[in-house]
Amino acid sequence: LERIFAEKRKDALNLLRRTGEYMTDVPFIIYYDYLNMDKYELDVEICFPVARWMEGNEIVRPRIIPQKKVVHCLFRGDYEEMDYLYGEMTAWITCKGYEPEGTAYEFYYLKKENPYDEWLTKIVLPVNC
């Protein structure tokens, strides 16, 4: 996934440079069906947020992500340790009477080159009301 992310990031940044647009936040990945995720057959979407609609190309396809009610949390540490937090967040969602939508958004705020205990990830879980 890291290699694919790096390739898609390069493609998106090339398109942004040509159009003069800037990202409004860090890139993020949408993991579809996080409740039943198979790390060998991931269904993901790599996203690069911008402020306004722009034309894409055969590699980068723009879309609008609809507004949703979400639960979010910042996590500091190794990605391998996030499973516990996902369980806690999902339990909280259920306890409050909501139902997890099933998708998860992960925003990556520090580069992988940083020590793993400094990695900062925002996890966003949409809920069905």
C-alpha positions in Angstrom: 0.0 0.0 0.0 2.9 2.4 0.8 4.3 2.0 -2.8 0.9 2.6 -4.3 0.2 5.6 -2.1 3.6 7.1 -3.1 2.8 6.7 -6.8 -0.7 8.1 -6.5 0.6 11.0 -4.5 3.1 11.8 -7.2 0.3 11.7 -9.9 -1.9 14.0 -7.8 0.8 16.5 -7.0 1.7 16.7 -10.7 -1.9 17.5 -11.6 -2.1 20.0 -8.8 1.0 21.8 -10.0 -0.3 22.0 -13.6 -3.6 23.5 -12.4 -2.2 25.8 -9.7 -4.4 24.2 -7.0 -3.3 23.3 -3.5 -4.3 20.6 -1.1 -6.4 21.9 1.9 -5.3 19.1 4.2 -3.0 16.1 4.1 -3.7 13.1 1.8 -5.9 10.5 3.3 -7.0 6.9 2.6 -10.6 5.7 2.7 -10.7 2.0 3.8 -14.0 0.4 2.7 -15.5 -2.2 5.0 -13.0 -1.7 7.8 -15.2 -4.0 10.0 -14.2 -7.0 7.8 -10.9 -5.7 6.5 -8.6 -8.3 4.8 -5.1 -6.8 4.6 -4.3 -8.9 1.5 -7.4 -7.7 -0.4 -7.8 -4.1 0.6 -10.5 -1.9 -1.0 -9.2 1.6 -0.6 -9.4 5.0 -2.2 -6.5 7.4 -1.9 -7.6 11.0 -1.6 -6.1 14.5 -1.9 -8.4 17.2 -0.6 -8.7 20.5 -2.5 -10.9 23.5 -2.0 -12.9 23.5 -5.2 -13.9 21.2 -8.1 -11.2 20.6 -10.6 -10.9 18.5 -13.7 -9.1 15.2 -13.4 -7.4 13.0 -15.9 -7.2 9.3 -16.6 -5.2 8.7 -13.4 -6.7 11.2 -11.0 -10.5 11.4 -10.7 -12.1 14.1 -8.7 -15.2 13.6 -6.6 -17.1 15.2 -3.8 -17.3 13.3 -0.5 -20.7 13.9 1.0 -21.1 15.5 4.4 -21.6 12.8 7.1 -21.8 12.5 10.9 -18.5 11.0 12.1 -16.5 10.0 15.1 -12.8 10.9 15.0 -9.7 10.5 17.1 -6.0 11.4 16.8 -3.6 8.5 17.3 0.1 8.8 18.0 2.2 5.7 17.4 2.8 2.8 15.1 0.1 1.9 12.6 0.2 -1.7 13.9 -1.1 -0.6 17.2 -4.3 1.1 15.9 -6.5 -2.0 15.9 -7.3 -1.4 19.6 -8.4 2.2 18.9 -10.6 1.0 16.1 -12.3 -1.4 18.5 -12.7 1.3 21.1 -14.2 3.8 18.6 -16.6 1.2 17.2 -17.7 0.2 20.7 -18.3 3.9 21.6 -20.3 4.4 18.4 -22.6 1.4 19.2 -22.9 2.4 22.9 -24.2 5.8 21.8 -26.9 4.2 19.7 -25.3 4.7 16.3 -24.2 2.2 13.7 -20.8 2.3 12.0 -21.1 3.0 8.3 -18.2 0.6 7.6 -15.7 3.0 6.0 -12.7 4.4 7.8 -10.7 7.5 6.8 -7.1 7.8 7.9 -5.2 11.1 7.6 -1.5 10.8 7.9 0.2 13.9 9.4 3.8 12.8 9.7 6.0 11.0 7.2 6.9 7.4 7.7 10.6 8.4 8.0 9.8 9.8 11.4 10.2 7.5 14.4 7.1 5.3 14.7 6.2 6.7 18.1 5.9 10.1 16.5 3.5 9.1 13.7 0.2 11.0 14.0 -2.9 9.7 12.3 -6.4 11.0 12.4 -9.0 8.2 12.2 -12.5 9.2 11.1 -15.4 6.7 11.2 -18.7 7.8 9.6 -21.8 6.7 11.4 -25.4 5.9 10.3 -27.9 7.8 12.4 
